Each structure stands twice: as C-alpha cells, then as structure tokens.
Amino acid sequence: MFILWVMLGLLALYIIRAFRGPTIWDRLLAMNLIATKIIIIIIAIASVADLGFMLDFAIIYALSGFIGSIFIALFLSQRKLGKIRGKEKGNSVTNADSIKEEGKN
C-alpha cells in the first residue's frame, strides 16, 4: 500500500512538471512519466486485489501511450524542421508574424 502512495506523490510532481515545463519536450517527457506511473498503479492494484483482467488494461494503456508519444514527437520534429527549411529559403516570417500582420490590416 505504501508503494501506491509513493506513486501518487510522484504522479503529482510529474503533473506539475507537465504544466510548468519550459519546453514542449519537457512536457512530453512528463506526460510519458505520468503514463508510466499510471501503468504501475494499475498493475499494483491488479496484484493486490487479484484482478488479472486489469493487466490487459495496463498493456493496452501502455501501447496507446507509446504510440501517442511517437506521433507527438514526429509531429513536433516535423514542425521544427518545417520552420528551419522556411528560414533556409529566405522566408524568415513565421506564422505568428503573418497573423499579426493580417490583424493590423
């Protein structure tokens, strides 16, 4: 039972890190850690309560979290590469700058 309280405490710290992370990569790492702690909590509850079917939920949650993290990382890396490629072509105007310019007109 003590391990569950420790995991819940760590989970609270990771949630704070997810909201306060200085970069998007820190937030992504915090979300992965949150998913890992939730999986550990599910497995601990399943072993204490002798509920074997909850292990299936833990496996499904782990797979969906892994796939989601891969897609988010790919999206963020492609977005970053797109900005770099735009600057190499001489187009240094970002989307935020173009939106500001359209708002002034």
C-alpha positions in Angstrom: 0.0 0.0 0.0 2.9 2.3 0.7 4.1 2.0 -2.9 0.8 3.3 -4.1 1.2 6.5 -2.0 4.7 7.0 -3.3 3.5 6.6 -6.9 0.7 9.0 -6.4 3.1 11.6 -4.9 5.4 11.2 -7.9 2.4 11.4 -10.2 1.5 14.8 -8.6 5.1 16.0 -9.2 5.0 14.9 -12.8 1.7 16.7 -13.4 3.2 19.9 -12.1 6.2 19.4 -14.4 3.9 18.9 -17.3 2.3 22.2 -16.7 5.4 24.2 -15.9 7.9 22.6 -18.3 9.9 25.2 -20.1 9.9 23.4 -23.4 7.5 21.2 -25.2 9.9 18.3 -24.9 9.9 18.6 -21.1 6.1 18.4 -21.2 6.2 15.4 -23.5 8.6 13.6 -21.1 6.4 14.5 -18.1 3.4 13.0 -19.9 5.3 9.8 -20.6 6.3 9.6 -17.0 2.6 10.1 -15.9 1.5 7.3 -18.2 4.2 5.0 -16.8 3.2 5.8 -13.2 -0.5 5.1 -14.1 0.5 1.8 -15.6 2.5 0.9 -12.4 -0.5 1.9 -10.2 -2.9 -0.3 -12.4 -0.5 -3.3 -12.1 -0.1 -2.8 -8.3 -3.9 -2.6 -7.8 -4.3 -5.7 -10.0 -1.8 -7.7 -8.0 -3.2 -6.6 -4.6 -6.9 -7.2 -5.5 -6.1 -10.3 -7.6 -7.7 -8.9 -10.7 -5.9 -10.4 -13.6 -8.0 -8.7 -16.3 -6.7 -5.3 -15.2 -3.3 -6.3 -16.6 -4.9 -6.3 -20.0 -5.9 -2.7 -19.4 -2.4 -1.8 -18.4 -1.0 -3.4 -21.6 -3.5 -1.5 -23.8 -2.8 1.8 -21.9 1.0 1.2 -22.4 0.6 0.6 -26.1 -1.6 3.6 -26.7 0.7 5.8 -24.7 3.7 4.6 -26.6 2.0 5.2 -30.0 0.7 8.6 -28.9 4.2 9.7 -27.8 5.7 8.6 -31.1 3.1 10.5 -33.1 3.5 13.7 -31.0 7.3 13.5 -31.2 7.1 13.1 -35.0 4.7 16.0 -35.3 6.9 18.3 -33.2 10.0 17.3 -35.1 8.4 17.9 -38.5 7.1 21.2 -37.3 10.6 22.2 -36.2 12.1 21.0 -39.5 9.5 23.0 -41.4 10.5 26.2 -39.7 14.2 25.6 -40.4 13.5 24.8 -44.1 11.4 28.0 -44.4 14.3 30.1 -43.0 16.8 28.5 -45.4 14.7 29.5 -48.3 14.9 33.1 -47.2 11.4 33.2 -45.7 12.0 34.3 -42.1 8.4 35.2 -41.4 6.7 32.8 -39.1 3.1 32.0 -38.9 2.7 34.2 -35.8 4.2 37.2 -37.6 1.9 36.8 -40.6 -1.1 36.5 -38.4 -0.1 39.8 -36.6 0.3 41.5 -39.9 -3.1 40.4 -41.1 -4.7 41.6 -37.9 -3.2 45.1 -38.5 -4.9 45.5 -41.9 
